[in-house]
């Protein structure tokens, strides 16, 4: 009798998992924001649009402050967005507990199936979020340093409001 109940729960769980795995998600926009720390941690945001536009906003303790834009091939952008889709970022919690106050944070904002989703303290979420953050950083890394080269267009000096 008890085994029948146990099998029912497993069956229901498998149905949920199968249902979730079959639903298609489409990620059309992502924004990653690296927040500061008590020291001189770089603070910046990178926005990636599915049309190939990447926008970098340098805020503090970074070589290039202001807002910069650059168009990348849609293939490179699509590969990044697909990698986020593969990890089903639509199933993430909205916030993860911050266990180290002085650690620079990673926050994400996604547009998934035309709906915005925010993930706070992603640094403490699943480990793949930190890996994906490094992939986003690759758009602005030059010889291991986050900075803009001549291929980026400065569109604004930036401000605290932007």
Z-matrix of the N, CA and C atoms (Angstrom, degrees):
N
C 1 1.446
C 2 1.535 1 111.27
N 3 1.318 2 117.54 1 -43.62
C 4 1.458 3 119.88 2 -179.98
C 5 1.526 4 111.66 3 -68.76
N 6 1.306 5 116.74 4 -33.44
C 7 1.456 6 118.95 5 179.81
C 8 1.520 7 111.37 6 -66.85
N 9 1.316 8 117.75 7 -30.83
C 10 1.466 9 120.47 8 178.30
C 11 1.519 10 110.42 9 -64.98
N 12 1.329 11 116.87 10 -42.17
C 13 1.471 12 120.01 11 178.08
C 14 1.524 13 110.18 12 -64.67
N 15 1.325 14 115.95 13 -41.98
C 16 1.454 15 120.31 14 179.90
C 17 1.525 16 110.95 15 -61.21
N 18 1.310 17 117.02 16 -43.40
C 19 1.454 18 120.16 17 -179.96
C 20 1.520 19 111.42 18 -65.66
N 21 1.311 20 117.22 19 -34.61
C 22 1.459 21 120.83 20 178.77
C 23 1.521 22 110.15 21 -63.55
N 24 1.338 23 117.33 22 -43.41
C 25 1.460 24 120.58 23 179.78
C 26 1.527 25 110.93 24 -63.50
N 27 1.319 26 116.66 25 -43.60
C 28 1.465 27 119.68 26 179.25
C 29 1.519 28 110.27 27 -62.17
N 30 1.306 29 116.69 28 -43.02
C 31 1.462 30 121.66 29 179.95
C 32 1.525 31 110.71 30 -61.54
N 33 1.332 32 116.57 31 -44.42
C 34 1.470 33 119.88 32 179.57
C 35 1.528 34 110.05 33 -63.73
N 36 1.342 35 116.68 34 -41.15
C 37 1.460 36 120.61 35 179.80
C 38 1.533 37 110.28 36 -63.36
N 39 1.330 38 116.90 37 -43.23
C 40 1.458 39 119.93 38 179.29
C 41 1.519 40 110.82 39 -62.43
N 42 1.332 41 117.16 40 -38.22
C 43 1.462 42 119.72 41 178.62
C 44 1.521 43 110.56 42 -63.30
N 45 1.322 44 116.98 43 -42.84
C 46 1.459 45 120.05 44 178.40
C 47 1.520 46 110.68 45 -60.45
N 48 1.328 47 116.25 46 -46.06
C 49 1.450 48 120.83 47 -178.20
C 50 1.529 49 111.07 48 -62.96
N 51 1.304 50 116.12 49 -43.03
C 52 1.458 51 120.67 50 179.79
C 53 1.520 52 110.08 51 -63.80
N 54 1.323 53 115.80 52 -42.92
C 55 1.462 54 120.13 53 -179.94
C 56 1.523 55 110.42 54 -60.88
N 57 1.344 56 116.84 55 -45.15
C 58 1.455 57 121.98 56 -179.85
C 59 1.525 58 110.75 57 -64.58
N 60 1.318 59 116.89 58 -43.11
C 61 1.452 60 121.18 59 -177.93
C 62 1.518 61 113.04 60 -64.74
N 63 1.324 62 117.65 61 -27.92
C 64 1.460 63 121.18 62 -177.30
C 65 1.521 64 112.83 63 -86.03
N 66 1.339 65 118.20 64 -19.65
C 67 1.457 66 119.37 65 -178.22
C 68 1.527 67 109.14 66 -73.92
N 69 1.297 68 115.89 67 133.91
C 70 1.471 69 122.47 68 -176.52
C 71 1.519 70 108.86 69 -91.19
N 72 1.331 71 116.03 70 134.47
C 73 1.458 72 119.14 71 174.26
C 74 1.518 73 108.45 72 -114.57
N 75 1.325 74 114.99 73 151.95
C 76 1.462 75 120.91 74 177.32
C 77 1.519 76 107.64 75 -129.31
N 78 1.321 77 115.53 76 116.21
C 79 1.452 78 122.44 77 179.02
C 80 1.526 79 107.69 78 -97.57
N 81 1.334 80 116.49 79 115.75
C 82 1.461 81 119.86 80 -176.43
C 83 1.535 82 112.97 81 -107.48
N 84 1.328 83 117.35 82 -11.33
C 85 1.463 84 120.99 83 -177.58
C 86 1.515 85 107.89 84 -157.23
N 87 1.330 86 115.59 85 143.02
C 88 1.451 87 119.29 86 170.54
C 89 1.511 88 108.99 87 -144.33
N 90 1.306 89 114.06 88 145.46
C 91 1.453 90 121.28 89 175.15
C 92 1.522 91 106.75 90 -129.85
N 93 1.317 92 115.21 91 128.55
C 94 1.451 93 120.53 92 175.10
C 95 1.525 94 107.41 93 -115.43
N 96 1.304 95 116.41 94 129.31
C 97 1.461 96 121.40 95 179.39
C 98 1.519 97 108.11 96 -120.10
N 99 1.311 98 115.35 97 125.02
C 100 1.470 99 120.39 98 174.19
C 101 1.524 100 106.96 99 -101.13
N 102 1.330 101 114.98 100 117.02
C 103 1.459 102 119.90 101 -177.97
C 104 1.522 103 110.15 102 -87.89
N 105 1.308 104 115.33 103 166.32
C 106 1.455 105 121.66 104 -176.73
C 107 1.515 106 113.17 105 -80.66
N 108 1.317 107 114.46 106 -175.43
C 109 1.456 108 122.29 107 177.46
C 110 1.534 109 107.02 108 -133.69
N 111 1.305 110 117.31 109 -170.22
C 112 1.460 111 120.03 110 178.56
C 113 1.527 112 111.74 111 -73.13
N 114 1.315 113 117.70 112 -13.59
C 115 1.462 114 122.47 113 179.91
C 116 1.518 115 111.52 114 -102.83
N 117 1.314 116 115.98 115 -134.63
C 118 1.464 117 122.14 116 -175.59
C 119 1.531 118 111.90 117 -111.50
N 120 1.301 119 117.14 118 42.18
C 121 1.468 120 121.28 119 179.24
C 122 1.523 121 109.79 120 -69.43
N 123 1.332 122 117.39 121 136.09
C 124 1.464 123 120.64 122 178.10
C 125 1.529 124 110.95 123 -61.29
N 126 1.326 125 115.28 124 135.44
C 127 1.462 126 121.41 125 177.93
C 128 1.522 127 107.64 126 -118.87
N 129 1.320 128 115.44 127 121.67
C 130 1.463 129 119.74 128 -177.74
C 131 1.520 130 110.39 129 -162.18
N 132 1.332 131 114.55 130 167.24
C 133 1.464 132 121.96 131 176.16
C 134 1.521 133 108.90 132 -130.01
N 135 1.329 134 114.99 133 148.70
C 136 1.458 135 121.61 134 174.06
C 137 1.521 136 107.09 135 -129.98
N 138 1.322 137 115.69 136 124.47
C 139 1.464 138 121.34 137 177.04
C 140 1.521 139 108.45 138 -110.06
N 141 1.322 140 115.68 139 137.29
C 142 1.461 141 121.17 140 -179.60
C 143 1.527 142 107.82 141 -125.26
N 144 1.326 143 115.56 142 122.18
C 145 1.462 144 122.02 143 179.91
C 146 1.529 145 108.52 144 -106.14
N 147 1.320 146 116.88 145 146.87
C 148 1.465 147 119.70 146 -175.97
C 149 1.532 148 113.49 147 -64.82
N 150 1.329 149 118.43 148 -17.42
C 151 1.467 150 120.30 149 178.91
C 152 1.535 151 112.58 150 -80.37
N 153 1.355 152 117.31 151 0.09
C 154 1.462 153 121.01 152 177.34
C 155 1.519 154 114.13 153 106.30
N 156 1.336 155 117.65 154 -11.78
C 157 1.458 156 120.78 155 179.72
C 158 1.524 157 109.93 156 -73.78
N 159 1.334 158 115.70 157 133.51
C 160 1.458 159 122.22 158 173.55
C 161 1.518 160 106.55 159 -123.42
N 162 1.324 161 115.93 160 129.61
C 163 1.468 162 122.04 161 -179.56
C 164 1.523 163 108.64 162 -117.19
N 165 1.317 164 115.34 163 127.43
C 166 1.460 165 122.27 164 178.34
C 167 1.519 166 108.44 165 -111.65
N 168 1.315 167 116.78 166 131.30
C 169 1.458 168 122.02 167 175.68
C 170 1.522 169 107.94 168 -120.49
N 171 1.325 170 116.59 169 106.23
C 172 1.457 171 121.90 170 176.51
C 173 1.520 172 108.81 171 -86.72
N 174 1.319 173 116.73 172 125.77
C 175 1.464 174 120.64 173 -173.08
C 176 1.530 175 112.02 174 -108.83
N 177 1.344 176 117.27 175 -58.72
C 178 1.475 177 120.00 176 -177.13
C 179 1.518 178 110.70 177 -145.56
N 180 1.322 179 115.32 178 150.80
C 181 1.461 180 123.22 179 175.66
C 182 1.528 181 112.60 180 52.30
N 183 1.308 182 113.90 181 44.37
C 184 1.461 183 121.23 182 -179.10
C 185 1.530 184 107.52 183 -139.77
N 186 1.316 185 118.01 184 146.97
C 187 1.469 186 121.54 185 -176.10
C 188 1.526 187 112.21 186 -59.01
N 189 1.324 188 117.61 187 -40.90
C 190 1.463 189 121.27 188 -175.86
C 191 1.522 190 110.22 189 -117.34
N 192 1.342 191 115.50 190 106.04
C 193 1.459 192 119.00 191 176.46
C 194 1.521 193 109.11 192 -95.99
N 195 1.298 194 115.62 193 154.80
C 196 1.445 195 121.30 194 -177.23
C 197 1.519 196 110.22 195 114.42
N 198 1.325 197 115.25 196 -171.47
C 199 1.459 198 120.82 197 -177.85
C 200 1.528 199 108.88 198 -112.27
N 201 1.314 200 115.33 199 125.89
C 202 1.459 201 123.30 200 -178.63
C 203 1.520 202 109.12 201 -123.81
N 204 1.331 203 116.32 202 147.65
C 205 1.461 204 120.79 203 177.95
C 206 1.521 205 110.02 204 -132.92
N 207 1.320 206 113.66 205 150.26
C 208 1.458 207 120.45 206 176.93
C 209 1.523 208 108.06 207 -154.00
N 210 1.333 209 115.84 208 141.54
C 211 1.463 210 120.57 209 175.31
C 212 1.519 211 108.99 210 -94.75
N 213 1.317 212 115.23 211 127.52
C 214 1.456 213 122.50 212 176.63
C 215 1.525 214 108.19 213 -107.19
N 216 1.322 215 116.31 214 166.48
C 217 1.460 216 118.52 215 176.09
C 218 1.523 217 108.53 216 -63.47
N 219 1.303 218 115.57 217 143.50
C 220 1.462 219 118.83 218 -179.64
C 221 1.526 220 110.48 219 -62.89
N 222 1.339 221 117.76 220 -25.55
C 223 1.468 222 120.46 221 178.39
C 224 1.521 223 110.95 222 -64.41
N 225 1.336 224 117.17 223 -46.41
C 226 1.467 225 120.73 224 -179.74
C 227 1.530 226 110.79 225 -63.09
N 228 1.308 227 116.48 226 -43.45
C 229 1.466 228 120.93 227 179.45
C 230 1.527 229 110.01 228 -66.32
N 231 1.321 230 116.61 229 -43.98
C 232 1.461 231 120.21 230 -178.24
C 233 1.526 232 111.49 231 -64.15
N 234 1.323 233 117.40 232 -36.34
C 235 1.469 234 120.74 233 176.50
C 236 1.523 235 110.46 234 -60.67
N 237 1.327 236 116.93 235 -42.91
C 238 1.463 237 120.78 236 179.00
C 239 1.527 238 110.50 237 -64.85
N 240 1.324 239 116.87 238 -49.83
C 241 1.465 240 120.18 239 -178.59
C 242 1.533 241 110.96 240 -61.50
N 243 1.314 242 116.86 241 -39.16
C 244 1.466 243 120.84 242 178.67
C 245 1.522 244 111.34 243 -64.96
N 246 1.331 245 116.74 244 -35.30
C 247 1.470 246 118.95 245 178.48
C 248 1.531 247 110.43 246 -64.58
N 249 1.317 248 117.77 247 -36.08
C 250 1.464 249 120.47 248 175.78
C 251 1.530 250 110.37 249 -68.62
N 252 1.327 251 116.75 250 -40.56
C 253 1.468 252 120.75 251 178.79
C 254 1.525 253 110.53 252 -61.89
N 255 1.328 254 116.34 253 -40.11
C 256 1.461 255 121.64 254 -178.23
C 257 1.528 256 111.27 255 -58.28
N 258 1.315 257 116.55 256 -36.35
C 259 1.463 258 120.89 257 -179.81
C 260 1.536 259 112.95 258 -85.50
N 261 1.319 260 116.29 259 5.80
C 262 1.471 261 122.09 260 176.06
C 263 1.537 262 111.21 261 53.25
N 264 1.333 263 115.47 262 56.66
C 265 1.458 264 120.30 263 -179.66
C 266 1.525 265 112.10 264 -64.28
N 267 1.327 266 117.15 265 -11.92
C 268 1.464 267 119.93 266 176.04
C 269 1.520 268 111.88 267 -70.88
N 270 1.323 269 118.70 268 -11.30
C 271 1.468 270 121.78 269 -179.01
C 272 1.529 271 112.53 270 -101.86
N 273 1.329 272 117.46 271 4.86
C 274 1.464 273 120.95 272 -178.65
C 275 1.527 274 111.27 273 -71.90
N 276 1.333 275 114.65 274 156.23
C 277 1.461 276 119.90 275 172.59
C 278 1.530 277 108.54 276 -71.02
N 279 1.323 278 118.44 277 155.34
C 280 1.470 279 119.74 278 177.44
C 281 1.534 280 113.04 279 -71.24
N 282 1.340 281 117.68 280 -21.31
C 283 1.466 282 120.76 281 179.59
C 284 1.520 283 109.37 282 -153.86
N 285 1.329 284 114.46 283 147.25
C 286 1.460 285 121.71 284 175.59
C 287 1.515 286 108.00 285 -119.41
N 288 1.329 287 116.21 286 144.44
C 289 1.451 288 122.00 287 -175.58
C 290 1.526 289 111.19 288 -63.34
N 291 1.319 290 116.37 289 129.43
C 292 1.459 291 122.47 290 178.07
C 293 1.521 292 108.26 291 -85.83
N 294 1.319 293 116.77 292 114.79
C 295 1.459 294 121.29 293 -177.74
C 296 1.529 295 112.85 294 -98.63
N 297 1.332 296 117.35 295 -14.17
C 298 1.465 297 121.12 296 -179.83
C 299 1.524 298 107.11 297 -130.51
N 300 1.307 299 116.24 298 106.97
C 301 1.461 300 121.35 299 -171.80
C 302 1.524 301 113.11 300 -62.03
N 303 1.322 302 118.53 301 -37.64
C 304 1.463 303 121.31 302 -174.04
C 305 1.530 304 113.71 303 -86.78
N 306 1.304 305 118.86 304 -0.34
C 307 1.462 306 121.14 305 -179.22
C 308 1.526 307 109.78 306 -76.90
N 309 1.342 308 117.56 307 132.24
C 310 1.461 309 118.42 308 177.15
C 311 1.532 310 109.49 309 -60.20
N 312 1.307 311 115.83 310 138.13
C 313 1.461 312 120.01 311 -176.28
C 314 1.516 313 112.93 312 -91.96
N 315 1.318 314 114.52 313 162.99
C 316 1.456 315 122.29 314 171.92
C 317 1.517 316 106.37 315 -125.02
N 318 1.313 317 116.12 316 123.91
C 319 1.459 318 121.17 317 176.37
C 320 1.520 319 107.98 318 -121.41
N 321 1.312 320 115.58 319 144.36
C 322 1.459 321 121.17 320 177.75
C 323 1.519 322 110.23 321 -122.17
N 324 1.298 323 114.80 322 147.26
C 325 1.458 324 122.80 323 168.55
C 326 1.523 325 105.49 324 -129.82
N 327 1.318 326 116.86 325 125.16
C 328 1.462 327 122.05 326 -178.32
C 329 1.518 328 110.13 327 -120.64
N 330 1.311 329 116.57 328 148.90
C 331 1.467 330 121.13 329 164.36
C 332 1.521 331 105.27 330 -110.94
N 333 1.324 332 114.21 331 109.34
C 334 1.461 333 122.03 332 -177.47
C 335 1.515 334 107.67 333 -119.52
N 336 1.333 335 116.10 334 121.54
C 337 1.471 336 121.34 335 -178.14
C 338 1.529 337 110.70 336 50.18
N 339 1.339 338 116.22 337 45.11
C 340 1.473 339 124.74 338 178.23
C 341 1.523 340 113.88 339 64.72
N 342 1.316 341 117.91 340 19.58
C 343 1.469 342 121.69 341 178.30
C 344 1.526 343 108.12 342 -125.86
N 345 1.352 344 116.66 343 133.92
C 346 1.458 345 119.93 344 -179.10
C 347 1.528 346 111.33 345 -83.93
N 348 1.334 347 114.66 346 138.03
C 349 1.457 348 122.56 347 178.86
C 350 1.519 349 107.96 348 -130.68
N 351 1.326 350 117.10 349 134.43
C 352 1.459 351 122.76 350 -179.07
C 353 1.524 352 108.61 351 -115.40
N 354 1.331 353 116.23 352 137.26
C 355 1.466 354 121.74 353 175.54
C 356 1.523 355 107.26 354 -125.57
N 357 1.325 356 116.16 355 116.05
C 358 1.455 357 122.71 356 -178.86
C 359 1.530 358 109.51 357 -99.61
N 360 1.318 359 116.73 358 145.91
C 361 1.465 360 122.58 359 -179.18
C 362 1.521 361 112.06 360 56.69
N 363 1.312 362 117.19 361 43.58
C 364 1.462 363 121.63 362 -178.65
C 365 1.524 364 111.89 363 -60.33
N 366 1.330 365 116.80 364 -21.66
C 367 1.463 366 120.33 365 178.98
C 368 1.531 367 111.03 366 -57.59
N 369 1.328 368 117.25 367 -29.58
C 370 1.459 369 121.85 368 -178.20
C 371 1.524 370 112.23 369 -98.70
N 372 1.310 371 116.76 370 5.12
C 373 1.461 372 121.16 371 176.84
C 374 1.519 373 110.34 372 -85.30
N 375 1.319 374 116.59 373 -159.55
C 376 1.467 375 120.05 374 178.23
C 377 1.534 376 111.17 375 -56.24
N 378 1.320 377 116.39 376 144.61
C 379 1.473 378 121.21 377 -174.54
C 380 1.530 379 112.56 378 -60.40
N 381 1.320 380 118.11 379 -26.51
C 382 1.464 381 118.92 380 -179.27
C 383 1.526 382 111.58 381 -65.30
N 384 1.334 383 119.13 382 -21.05
C 385 1.464 384 120.77 383 177.88
C 386 1.527 385 111.43 384 -66.67
N 387 1.321 386 117.57 385 -34.68
C 388 1.467 387 120.93 386 176.44
C 389 1.535 388 110.08 387 -71.02
N 390 1.322 389 116.80 388 -38.48
C 391 1.465 390 120.73 389 176.93
C 392 1.520 391 110.35 390 -63.45
N 393 1.326 392 116.40 391 -45.08
C 394 1.466 393 120.36 392 179.27
C 395 1.530 394 110.63 393 -64.34
N 396 1.339 395 117.03 394 -34.15
C 397 1.471 396 120.29 395 177.46
C 398 1.527 397 110.56 396 -62.08
N 399 1.319 398 117.10 397 -40.02
C 400 1.474 399 120.27 398 177.14
C 401 1.532 400 110.10 399 -64.55
N 402 1.327 401 116.97 400 -35.71
C 403 1.467 402 120.20 401 177.30
C 404 1.528 403 111.25 402 -65.30
N 405 1.326 404 117.06 403 -37.08
C 406 1.464 405 120.93 404 176.53
C 407 1.527 406 109.02 405 -66.99
N 408 1.323 407 116.86 406 -43.22
C 409 1.467 408 121.37 407 178.85
C 410 1.526 409 112.38 408 -58.96
N 411 1.327 410 117.52 409 -27.69
C 412 1.472 411 120.73 410 -179.29
C 413 1.527 412 112.65 411 -57.43
N 414 1.325 413 118.03 412 -23.63
C 415 1.467 414 120.64 413 178.24
C 416 1.526 415 111.56 414 -66.03
N 417 1.340 416 117.45 415 -26.07
C 418 1.463 417 120.45 416 -174.78
C 419 1.531 418 113.45 417 -120.81
N 420 1.318 419 118.01 418 7.28
C 421 1.458 420 120.64 419 178.76
C 422 1.521 421 110.72 420 -85.67
N 423 1.315 422 115.23 421 127.22
C 424 1.459 423 121.86 422 174.07
C 425 1.523 424 105.97 423 -126.89
N 426 1.329 425 115.36 424 113.83
C 427 1.465 426 121.58 425 -178.45
C 428 1.530 427 111.73 426 51.29
N 429 1.338 428 115.91 427 44.02
C 430 1.457 429 121.33 428 175.89
C 431 1.519 430 116.05 429 79.99
N 432 1.335 431 117.40 430 1.92
C 433 1.464 432 121.57 431 -179.28
C 434 1.516 433 109.29 432 -120.50
N 435 1.316 434 115.63 433 140.84
C 436 1.463 435 119.67 434 177.41
C 437 1.520 436 107.94 435 -81.47
N 438 1.320 437 115.02 436 113.29
C 439 1.465 438 119.97 437 178.53
C 440 1.526 439 109.23 438 -163.77
N 441 1.312 440 114.52 439 165.72
C 442 1.456 441 121.86 440 -178.78
C 443 1.524 442 109.39 441 -100.71
N 444 1.319 443 115.90 442 141.12
C 445 1.460 444 119.03 443 172.23
C 446 1.530 445 108.17 444 -106.22
N 447 1.321 446 117.32 445 -171.89
C 448 1.470 447 121.42 446 -175.94
C 449 1.527 448 113.53 447 -67.19
N 450 1.315 449 118.12 448 -13.12
C 451 1.468 450 119.81 449 -179.23
C 452 1.532 451 112.19 450 -79.53
N 453 1.331 452 117.02 451 -11.22
C 454 1.459 453 121.43 452 177.45
C 455 1.529 454 109.45 453 -91.62
N 456 1.317 455 117.00 454 142.63
C 457 1.466 456 121.90 455 178.72
C 458 1.534 457 108.28 456 -104.96
N 459 1.326 458 115.68 457 124.58
C 460 1.465 459 119.63 458 177.09
C 461 1.523 460 107.82 459 -79.67
N 462 1.337 461 116.47 460 119.96
C 463 1.462 462 120.41 461 -177.05
C 464 1.521 463 112.27 462 -104.76
N 465 1.331 464 117.78 463 -14.80
C 466 1.455 465 120.71 464 178.96
C 467 1.517 466 109.41 465 -162.67
N 468 1.310 467 115.70 466 151.11
C 469 1.462 468 120.23 467 175.18
C 470 1.515 469 110.79 468 -71.71
N 471 1.335 470 115.75 469 -19.90
C 472 1.454 471 120.17 470 -179.37
C 473 1.510 472 111.45 471 82.80
N 474 1.300 473 114.87 472 159.08
C 475 1.462 474 122.45 473 176.20
C 476 1.503 475 107.93 474 -157.68
N 477 1.293 476 117.04 475 173.30
C 478 1.458 477 120.46 476 179.74
C 479 1.526 478 111.82 477 -64.48
N 480 1.321 479 117.52 478 -25.71
C 481 1.457 480 121.10 479 -179.08
C 482 1.520 481 112.08 480 -77.65
N 483 1.348 482 118.16 481 -24.92
C 484 1.472 483 120.89 482 -175.18
C 485 1.505 484 111.74 483 -83.74
